[in-house]
Amino acid sequence: MKIIVPMAGRGSRLRPHTLTVPKPLVPVAGKPIVQRLVEDITKVCGEKVDEIAFIIGDFGAQVEKDLVAIAESLGAKGSIYHQEEALGTAHAILCAKESLQGNVVVAFADTLFRADFTLDNSADGIIWVNQIDDPSAFGVVKLNDENVITDFVEKPTEFVSDLAIIGIYYFKDGAFLKDELQYLIDNNITDKGEYQLTDALENMKQKGTKFVPGKVNEWLDCGNYKATVYTNQRVLEFIKEEDIVDASLKNEESTIIEPCFIGKNVELKNATVGPHVSIGDNTIIENSTISNTIIQTNTQITNSTLENSMIGNFVKINNNNQELSIGDYNEIS
């Protein structure tokens, strides 16, 4: 089994947090989004994952090293491919064409999910969906009476289905997928100037591939900071039975309302933290109350009340009592 993770997008909706780090490496409950994604997929695969291939932009050598380490931590080979220009989902996946063989899961790295199943690798293809109230901003699928997908519709202007494609796919034959993606490129088949995966899926369906829906219990978006803060809340609830407060914590007359993630060498002084707070390494919080907030590393917060906020690395905040979304190396007082 191989996992292909396209993640070359700029993450503009999550700025300023993505000005210094790619969105899939933004931490949620103490781990990068992409790490949580591939860990969750590995759990449901039902067989060994041999390779995890990441398709990235110009993210730098350290990011590439970190991604390979994530794959290796799961017992898989880590491969890096580059997408030089954003030309659509089909183009992004094809950048990893050397890895498109055998059983393949394709997972776009801006979403997390919760599910209670083991992947049925006897199926031709599985497309994971989630029932939503307003499907107009998503690709959706239509099903027949046998629970087989009959149509793929991108961002429908009129209601055709409420089963939104969440961006995770299984293909029994990765080489077949590769050929259909290449066909789009070779014949310049685009939609609004981009090569779309749904066109390849349609061609595969016409040639006999039966796609079935895979349903998740919960679909969590990390598109903007409010959605990411909510995702952090939900993930903390999922993992609250784990040991997510590091033993190096220095706690001076402070209260922790679980669930919270607390990284290494964190200092809490006369503070109330939680619920649903994630605190990165080497952060100091003093005389403050923090709830439902992501705080990254090496940050200092004093005399403040924060909730529903997202704070970057190396930030200093003093005397603040409002919701914040601020990136790295900022000072507010």
Secondary structure by P-SEA (a helix, b strand, c coil): cbbbbbccccccccccccccccccccccccccaaaaaaaaaaaaccccccbbbbbbccccaaaaaaaaaaaaaacbbbbbbbbcccccaaaaaaccccccccbbbbbcccccccccccccccccbbbbbbbccccccbbbbbbccccccccccccccccccccccccccccccaaaaaaaaaaaaaacccccccccaaaaaaaaaaabbbbbbbbbcbbbbcccaaaaaaaaaaaaaaaccccccccccccccccccccbbbccbbbbccbbbccbbbbccbbbbcccccccbbbbcbbbbccccccccccccbbbbcccccccccccccccc
